[in-house]
Amino acid sequence: MTKKANPIDVQVGNRVRIRRMLIGMSQEKLGDLLGLTFQQVQKYEKGINRIGAGRLFEIARILDVPVYFFYDGVGAASDSLAGAPVMEFVSSNEGLQLSLAFMKIKDAKVRKRVLDLVKSLANEEEAAAS
């Protein structure tokens, strides 16, 4: 029987991943700071392995966030959002990188052109799939 990750462990791991990526830290660097392998960090981030209280406290210190950051949104209201396409996108490496890069564009006209380009590419892909 395959072990299924607990939804809260997945949430906590996902928040670790998002914060780590936001500050530009690799899994290997976080693992080094924790005395772990990057594979263990991967398992934490995917929610496969549960992060113990002491370890989560240490991760919060390293990532410079309060422990409750990892539980933000846990509860009934977030359950419906957990698997939402937007959360999946923002949680992905490409989605996070695209979001961070997009936020750096200050010119509203340029942001609009980037958005139009992405929409155009998505429409072309959707038409090709039909």
C-alpha positions, -999 to +999 in steps of 0.1 A: +000+000+000+014+034-010+017+060+017-004+091+010+009+124+022-011+142+048-027+174+034-012+196+062+022+181+056+019+189+019+008+225+028+037+230+052+062+215+027+048+236-001+052+268+020+088+258+028+094+254-009+078+287-019+097+306+008+130+289+000+126+298-037+115+334-029+148+340-012+168+323-039+180+294-017+186+259-032+174+227-017+211+217-013+219+249+007+188+244+030+199+208+035+234+219+043+222+244+069+199+217+084+225+189+082+204+170+057+206+159+021+188+178-006+167+146-011+154+149+024+145+185+018+127+174-014+107+149+007+098+176+032+087+200+004+065+173-012+049+164+021+062+128+018+081+131+051+066+151+080+087+179+094+090+176+132+084+206+154+121+212+162+131+209+126+103+233+115+114+258+140+149+256+126+136+259+090+116+290+100+147+306+115+168+298+084+141+311+060+135+341+083+097+336+087+076+328+118+065+292+122+029+301+116+039+311+080+039+274+071+003+270+083-011+301+067-044+291+050-047+257+067-083+250+074-117+247+058-114+278+036-080+267+021-090+231+015-109+241-016-080+262-028-052+237-021-056+219-055-067+250-074-048+257-107-035+290-094-020+274-063-004+247-084+010+273-108+024+295-080+039+264-063+056+253-095+092+264-102+082+280-135+052+297-120+071+312-091+099+324-114+075+339-138+056+356-110+088+371-095+100+383-129+067+397-138+065+417-105+098+433-114+083+449-146+073+484-135+060+497-168+022+489-170+023+488-208+051+462-208+032+441-183+001+443-205+021+432-235+036+403-216+001+392-205-012+395-241+017+374-253+011+346-227-027+347-235-019+344-272+004+315-267-021+297-245-049+303-271-026+289-299-019+258-278-055+253-270-065+256-307-038+232-317-051+206-291-086+209-305 
